[in-house]
Amino acid sequence: MKKRLAALLLAMLLVLALLPGAFAAPELILVCTDGVFQQSVNEDNMPVFIDGALYIPYSFLSGVKAVNCVYNSSLRQLLVYNLDYRMTFDLAGDQTYDSAGELFAGKAVWRGGTVFVPIKLICLKFGLYFSYIEKSSANIIAPVARIASESPSVDDMPFVVRNISTMKAIADAYAAAATPSGDDLPPETDTPPVRPPEPQPDTLVYFIFQGEVNEYTAEILDVLARRRISAAFFVDTLSALDEDVLRRIYAEGHTVGLYADLEGLSEEETAQTLLRAEEALSSVLHTKTRLLSVSGGSETLSAAQVELIIDMGFRLWDGNVYDTSGGSSAASSAASINRRLSASGLTKVAAFASEEDTAAVLERVAAYVAAGGFSLLTANEWDAPVNSIREVR
């Protein structure tokens, strides 16, 4: 009886092993970006069809020169952008939208420890080339998702023929990795496999500097360079302005925005002030900015001023972490800021002015942030701005 039962179980195992897809790795789909095939493909980053749309890991887009990607694990938002356009894939909010506020049905998904995006939608919105080459002949080892910054000069089939050896090498490596040896077989267990958890939110910190660029700013830049920190400088271009230091700020890769006192101004006066400030910045750096921070915070603005500012293309940033110690010493000022950084809440914008002891305060705060494992970010034009009125346009 025992022998018959054992034989029956063995037969069942053999049948299961022969079933299509049993214990098999996902079908290989090759990805080619700007003429270069993605080499490191495995079960976790394999492109996949969801509701008829092809999804690829967002990291594969790094091979496309015409777009950039930034994933904020704390906010669970992926930004795909270039100079002309940007799309935000908001996993936390389960939505996708662009810089004009248009919503899209194609959403990012969390899969195998990474973020997957609908590649055809991205190519359509950014004007990229996309084709999906089916496995329709012996020349095609596996389907190919072909993505390029512009329409390629070589058609799909000749391109495949030219790259047969590369495609075969990737396919062979994938097959070898997907076929476990006897020593690699997982132990028998009733416990299902566990995926790594999604990233948990941590505290985001931005450093911004508001007001004059003066004789103290160079020391601040020295601290930032030594600590390898990128920051945002909101500059009062209509007041004291050390042009050489402003050029250094820009040359060292820091973000430059405008800082202005707009409280109580009419819409016309607000527009004139911002245009003059922007012209002064452009005369030194030959560039424009979309970033704006106002004296007293954005809550001092009228609703009409806010709408005007947004219509002019600016994005409002406020600090929400300041020194409340009374400025008795650099150590006490830094301690005050550090306490506020550690308070509850996700996103902190530590705001500094360019003053005599700012460099010493910054040195202590930067050391605290590094030791505390905070996520230190740089305010950029494509980031959702942080301000007291929750205006994110």
C-alpha positions in Angstrom: 0.0 0.0 0.0 2.8 2.4 0.9 4.6 1.6 -2.3 1.5 2.3 -4.4 0.9 5.7 -2.5 4.6 6.7 -3.1 4.3 5.8 -6.8 1.1 7.9 -7.1 2.7 10.9 -5.4 5.7 10.7 -7.8 3.4 10.5 -10.8 1.6 13.6 -9.6 4.8 15.5 -9.2 5.9 14.5 -12.7 2.6 15.8 -14.1 3.0 19.1 -12.3 6.5 19.5 -13.5 5.4 19.1 -17.1 2.5 21.6 -16.9 3.2 24.8 -18.9 4.7 27.4 -16.7 5.1 25.2 -13.7 8.1 26.5 -11.7 9.1 28.5 -14.7 10.6 32.0 -14.7 8.6 34.8 -16.4 9.0 34.9 -20.2 12.0 36.9 -21.2 11.3 40.4 -22.7 14.3 42.4 -23.8 14.5 46.2 -23.3 16.6 48.4 -25.6 17.0 52.1 -24.7 18.7 54.4 -27.1 20.2 51.5 -28.9 21.6 49.7 -25.8 20.1 46.5 -24.5 19.5 46.3 -20.7 21.9 43.6 -19.6 20.9 42.8 -16.0 17.5 41.2 -16.4 16.0 38.9 -13.8 12.6 37.7 -12.5 12.1 40.8 -10.4 12.8 43.4 -13.1 11.3 41.6 -16.1 8.8 43.8 -18.0 5.2 42.7 -17.7 1.9 43.3 -19.4 -0.8 44.6 -17.1 -4.3 45.1 -18.6 -2.7 45.0 -22.1 -0.1 47.7 -21.4 3.6 47.0 -21.1 5.2 48.0 -17.8 9.0 48.3 -17.2 11.1 49.2 -14.2 11.5 52.9 -14.0 15.3 52.4 -13.6 15.4 51.2 -17.2 14.6 54.8 -18.3 18.0 55.9 -17.2 19.2 54.7 -20.6 17.0 57.2 -22.4 18.8 60.5 -22.8 15.7 62.6 -23.4 14.2 62.1 -19.9 15.2 61.9 -16.3 13.7 60.1 -13.3 13.7 60.7 -9.6 11.9 58.4 -7.1 11.1 59.7 -3.7 10.7 56.6 -1.5 9.3 58.5 1.4 6.5 60.2 -0.6 6.3 57.1 -2.9 6.3 59.4 -5.9 8.2 58.9 -9.2 8.9 62.0 -11.2 9.7 61.6 -15.0 10.7 64.9 -16.5 12.7 66.9 -18.9 13.0 70.7 -19.6 9.6 70.9 -21.3 7.4 68.4 -19.4 7.0 66.3 -16.3 4.8 63.5 -15.1 4.3 62.4 -11.5 3.4 58.8 -10.7 2.0 59.0 -7.2 1.8 55.4 -5.8 0.6 56.7 -2.4 -2.2 58.6 -3.9 -2.8 56.0 -6.7 -2.8 58.6 -9.5 -0.7 59.9 -12.3 -0.7 63.5 -13.4 1.4 66.0 -15.4 2.6 69.5 -14.7 -0.7 70.9 -16.1 -2.8 68.8 -13.7 -4.0 66.4 -16.3 -4.8 62.9 -14.9 -3.9 59.7 -16.7 -5.3 56.1 -16.4 -1.9 54.5 -16.5 -0.5 54.3 -13.0 2.8 53.1 -11.6 2.8 49.8 -9.7 5.0 48.3 -7.0 6.3 44.9 -8.2 9.2 42.7 -7.1 10.8 45.4 -5.0 10.8 48.2 -7.6 8.4 50.6 -9.3 7.1 49.7 -12.8 5.7 52.3 -15.2 3.5 52.1 -18.4 6.2 52.7 -20.9 4.0 53.4 -23.9 2.2 56.2 -22.0 5.6 57.8 -21.1 6.8 57.6 -24.7 3.6 59.2 -26.0 3.7 62.1 -23.6 7.4 62.8 -24.0 7.6 62.3 -27.7 9.8 59.2 -27.5 10.1 56.4 -30.0 8.5 53.1 -28.9 8.0 49.8 -30.6 7.3 46.3 -29.4 9.0 43.7 -31.6 7.1 40.4 -31.3 8.8 37.0 -31.4 7.6 36.3 -34.9 10.6 34.7 -36.5 13.7 32.6 -35.7 15.8 35.8 -35.8 14.0 37.1 -32.7 15.2 35.3 -29.6 12.7 37.2 -27.4 10.3 40.1 -27.7 12.0 43.5 -27.6 10.7 46.7 -26.2 12.6 49.3 -28.1 12.6 52.9 -26.6 14.6 55.8 -28.1 14.9 59.5 -27.6 14.1 60.0 -31.2 13.0 57.9 -34.2 16.0 55.5 -34.9 17.7 55.5 -38.3 17.6 51.6 -38.5 14.2 49.8 -38.7 13.3 47.2 -36.2 14.1 44.0 -38.1 17.5 45.0 -39.4 18.3 46.3 -35.8 17.4 42.9 -34.4 19.5 41.0 -37.0 22.5 43.2 -36.1 22.1 42.5 -32.4 21.5 38.7 -32.4 24.6 37.9 -30.5 23.9 40.4 -27.8 20.3 39.2 -27.4 21.4 35.6 -27.3 24.0 36.3 -24.5 21.3 38.1 -22.4 18.8 35.2 -23.0 21.4 32.6 -22.1 22.4 34.4 -18.9 18.7 34.8 -18.0 18.0 31.1 -18.6 21.0 30.0 -16.6 20.0 32.1 -13.6 16.4 30.9 -13.8 17.4 27.2 -13.7 18.2 26.1 -10.2 20.8 23.4 -9.6 20.2 20.6 -7.1 22.0 22.6 -4.4 20.0 25.7 -5.1 16.5 24.2 -4.8 14.6 25.8 -1.9 13.7 23.7 1.1 10.3 22.2 1.4 8.1 24.5 3.5 4.4 25.4 3.9 5.4 29.0 4.4 4.8 31.2 1.3 7.7 33.3 0.1 7.8 36.8 1.6 8.5 39.9 -0.6 10.6 42.6 1.0 8.4 45.4 2.4 7.9 48.6 0.6 10.0 51.5 1.8 8.7 53.2 4.9 8.5 57.0 5.2 11.4 58.8 6.8 12.0 62.5 7.4 12.7 64.6 4.4 14.9 67.7 5.0 15.5 70.6 2.6 18.1 73.3 3.4 17.2 76.7 2.0 18.9 80.1 2.3 16.8 83.3 2.0 17.6 86.9 1.5 20.9 88.7 0.7 23.9 87.2 -0.9 26.7 88.9 1.0 30.1 88.6 2.6 28.9 85.6 4.8 27.6 83.5 1.9 31.0 82.3 0.9 31.5 80.7 4.3 28.1 79.0 3.9 29.2 77.6 0.5 32.4 76.3 2.0 30.4 74.3 4.6 28.1 72.9 1.9 31.0 72.0 -0.3 32.8 70.2 2.5 29.7 68.3 3.4 28.8 67.7 -0.2 25.3 69.2 0.2 23.2 70.8 -2.5 20.9 73.5 -1.3 18.5 76.1 -2.6 19.3 79.8 -2.4 16.3 82.2 -2.6 18.1 85.4 -3.5 16.9 89.0 -2.9 18.3 90.3 -6.2 16.8 93.8 -5.5 18.9 94.3 -2.4 22.6 93.7 -1.5 24.0 91.3 -4.1 27.5 90.0 -4.3 27.5 88.9 -8.0 30.7 86.9 -7.8 29.3 84.8 -4.9 26.0 84.4 -6.8 27.9 83.0 -9.8 29.7 80.7 -7.4 26.3 79.4 -6.0 25.1 78.6 -9.5 28.4 77.1 -10.6 28.6 74.8 -7.7 25.2 73.2 -8.6 22.9 74.8 -6.0 19.4 75.8 -6.9 18.7 79.5 -7.3 15.3 81.1 -6.7 14.0 84.6 -6.0 13.3 86.1 -2.6 11.0 89.1 -2.4 8.9 91.2 0.0 5.4 91.3 -1.5 3.2 91.8 1.5 0.5 94.4 0.9 1.4 95.0 -2.8 -1.3 95.1 -5.5 -1.3 92.6 -8.3 0.4 95.1 -10.6 3.0 96.0 -8.0 3.6 92.3 -7.3 4.1 91.5 -11.0 6.5 94.5 -11.5 8.6 93.5 -8.4 8.9 89.9 -9.6 9.8 90.9 -13.2 12.5 93.3 -11.9 13.9 90.6 -9.6 13.9 88.1 -12.4 15.7 90.5 -14.7 18.3 91.2 -12.1 19.0 87.5 -11.7 19.1 87.0 -15.4 21.6 89.8 -15.9 24.1 88.0 -13.7 23.4 84.3 -14.4 21.7 84.5 -17.8 19.0 82.1 -16.6 15.6 82.3 -15.1 14.0 80.5 -12.2 10.5 79.2 -11.3 11.2 79.2 -7.6 10.0 81.9 -5.2 10.1 82.5 -1.5 8.5 85.6 0.0 9.4 87.5 3.1 7.1 86.6 6.0 5.9 83.4 4.3 3.3 82.7 1.6 0.5 83.1 4.1 1.1 86.9 3.9 0.0 86.9 0.3 -3.5 87.6 -0.8 -5.4 85.0 -2.9 -5.1 87.2 -5.9 -1.3 87.5 -5.4 -1.0 83.7 -5.2 -2.9 83.2 -8.4 -0.8 85.8 -10.2 2.4 84.2 -8.9 1.3 80.8 -10.2 0.2 82.3 -13.5 3.6 83.9 -13.9 5.1 80.4 -13.6 6.5 80.5 -10.1 6.3 77.8 -7.4 6.2 79.0 -3.7 8.5 77.7 -1.0 8.5 78.5 2.7 10.7 77.5 5.5 9.1 75.6 8.4 12.1 75.1 10.6 13.8 78.2 12.1 16.1 79.1 14.9 13.9 79.9 18.0 16.8 80.2 20.5 17.1 84.0 20.2 20.6 83.6 18.6 22.6 83.5 21.8 25.3 81.3 20.2 25.8 79.1 17.2 25.5 76.0 19.4 22.2 77.1 20.9 20.8 78.1 17.5 21.8 74.7 16.0 20.3 72.9 19.0 17.0 74.8 18.4 16.9 73.8 14.8 17.8 70.2 15.4 15.0 69.8 18.0 12.5 71.0 15.4 13.9 68.7 12.7 13.3 65.8 15.1 9.7 66.7 15.8 6.9 64.7 14.2 6.0 65.3 10.5 7.6 64.2 7.3 8.9 67.1 5.4 11.1 69.8 7.0 12.5 72.9 5.3 15.3 74.4 7.4 15.6 78.1 6.5 18.7 80.1 7.1 19.7 83.7 6.4 23.2 84.7 5.3 24.5 86.1 8.6 27.7 86.1 10.6 27.2 82.8 12.5 25.2 81.0 9.8 28.2 78.9 8.7 28.9 77.7 12.2 25.2 76.9 12.8 25.0 75.1 9.5 28.0 72.9 10.3 26.3 71.6 13.4 22.9 71.1 11.8 24.5 69.3 8.8 26.3 67.0 11.1 23.1 66.2 13.1 21.2 65.5 9.8 23.9 63.1 8.6 24.2 61.3 11.9 20.4 61.0 12.2 19.8 59.3 8.9 17.5 62.0 7.5 16.9 62.2 3.8 18.5 65.4 2.7 17.0 66.7 -0.6 17.4 69.8 -2.8 14.5 72.0 -3.7 14.2 71.9 -7.4 11.7 73.3 -10.0 10.1 69.9 -10.5 9.5 69.1 -6.8 6.1 69.7 -5.3 6.8 72.9 -3.3 6.5 73.1 0.5 4.7 76.1 1.8 2.4 77.2 4.6 -0.7 77.5 2.3 -0.3 74.1 0.8 -0.1 75.4 -2.7 1.5 72.7 -4.8 1.1 74.0 -8.3 
